[in-house]
Amino acid sequence: MMPNIKKGSYMSNLLVYLAGKGRANEHRDQRVIAGDVVVEAIYGGRPLSTMQAAELARLLDSPRQLILRGAPVPAVDRAKAQVLMDRGLPRAEAIAEATSDQNTWHCSLSLAPEEGTLSDETWRAIAHDFMAEMGFAHRDDGVPDNRWSAIHHGLNAGGGDHIHIAMAVVRSDGSCASLYRDHVRAQRACNRLEHKYGLQVLASREEGGTERATTPAERARQERVGAPETDREAMERRVRAVAAAAGSEAEWLRELRAVGILPRPRWEKGGQEVIGGYKVEMRPQRNADGKLEKALSFSGGYLAKDLTLPALRHWAGWDQSPQAQSEALAEWRKGVDQFGRPKIGSELDERRVIDELARFSAHARTIPAADRDEWCRAASQASGMFAALSVNTERSPGPVHQLARQLGRAGDQPASQRRLRIPTGPQRERERGLRQISRWLWATQSPVTANAALLYALTDCLLAVQETLAAGDKERLAAAMAFKARQSLTEIHMRRAGIDPKREYDRSDGSPAWVSAMRANAMVDRGPAGEIEPELALASQAWQARRSALAGRSGYDAVDEFGHITRKASDRKTAPRPTKSSVVGQRAGGVRGRPRPRPEQQSDRDFDR
């Protein structure tokens, strides 16, 4: 169950929207299913119209209006204030600019689509327990409950069941609810409720491996400039890929500039001697109106948890000699607008790359499950290899990028658990081999995923990390990685077979999509390469013969040789039934009506399932 919290001063607008038709007429059966004592007595279990929603909003906000005479509830966005002060705005002005009225607290609780729907009684119990866990209701210290209501209006855009909780921050005694760390408290509350009500437990809460969601503002900017991915996604892929391919921090900085990413240092206090962190930004892009969009900058930790500068220095295997550190410091001090051509190359050929990948997989399987530092390092290193492959073979984030993200989550490790590591001879040799693999994947422009042997070797690296996770205390994360691997590899095989996953296609036994899924399953299950090919060939031949036999017949989808559905059976035009007037005309010898078509015999109706 995922909570999504928003705060503002829009109680009336919020409730009218929740009770309305929605942006695309998606709201259905709008009703109040829970609330405080007063709300449930008046609105509980009843349909909610927009007029009633406006009345409910006034009821929820009544303590602030009556006791505080409608005064705002000021709250300071400290992050925004800090940004303004960094730009030179005086502290008082920055704080005033970052202060807003937050008298409304809004939280949606959403289930995954595969979890189905819950009854109103279950949602009511969940809402009351959630508000108690948050400290907004049912307290035993005499503090009155906040005024709140929980509204249900059907499924969300992704098909998941959900409710919306709207709460007035001001209580009936004039005090205000504490919203301190409400996002963290909401995640913990949802975790407890998942266990209590038998809901799907998110592995990310209990085992780590979370990542930041893409914001609507980032998506809107992406659409304005017509980019295949957001700036943050583009930089995350490239920062990770170059880190795995570079041999030193200085080379990493030079290569980032070469691909159009500007790294900016964050110096520790006292001068320009110690780097505390960094930010990256891309060149400004023009939108559809021809105007330059403002360049956005992101810290390494905002891109991904294992892309902070200390984390990169830990897992990337860079040269840490005094000479390399001095070179990196000099590179950080250089101007940030020096662009060039990518210079990283590799001395390996494809055969040696496959051999080095096999060595990495063998090493990963020897890592003890209890050695979190080592397998987190291995996961991040593998993530860098997949990111390098993604950048050069996928114009927009695709299945290879999804695998890189899964490995990046597995590499998430608290800074306090990273141990100082002095590589031995074999470790240095292994890291050199990994770096050469990443350099080869970064520099190559060939469609690597078309090479089955190389794809098997890369997949085996991912599975080696997944097996280590499964052997430890990361069972859910390992299961999620295996599931995502099946999905991504299926899409890779589909694209190799000429199937566009974005189009509607046939999934029946023997179809090209079914064959792709079987090959992906065999790879994830570590079956011998080629062992299932004879069986798949027979199934594919039977499917093609069946497709040819049913071509043009009514009642069946039209399917091309790749399995794309080119025309649905319901789209085919059928002859109209003769009208009464046409029948009369036939009998009178006048205009003849069109005869009713004779239905064909259909022996197999499961072709499009």
Protein Blocks (a to p, Z undefined) as FASTA:
>chain_A
ZZdddddjdfkmmmmmmmmnbjnopaghiacfbdcfklmmmmgopacdfklmmmmmmmmm
mmmmmmnnopacddddfklmmmmmmnopafklmmmmmpccdfbccddddddfklopadfk
lmmmmmmmmmmmnopgopaehpacdddddddebjafkopacddddddfbdfkopacdfeh
klmmmmmmmmmmmmmnopacdfklmngjiacdddfklmmmmmmnopabdfklmmmmmmmm
mmmmpmbfklmmmmmmmnopacdddddehijfbcfbdcddddddddfkopacddddddfk
lmpmklcfklmmmmnopafbfklmmmmmmmmmpcfkbccddfbdcfbdfklmmmmmmmmm
mmmmmpcfklmmlmmmmmmmmmmmmmmmmmmmmmbacfklmmmmmmmmmmpccfklpccd
dddfklmmmmmmmmmmmmmmmmpccdfklpmklmmmmmmmmmmmmmmmmmmmmlmmmmmm
mmmmmmmmmmmmmmmnopafkbccdfbehiaklmmmmmmmmmmnopaehklmmmmmmmmm
mmmmmmmmmgoiahiacddfkopafbdfklpccdddddfklmmmmmnopacddddddddd
dfbfklmZZ
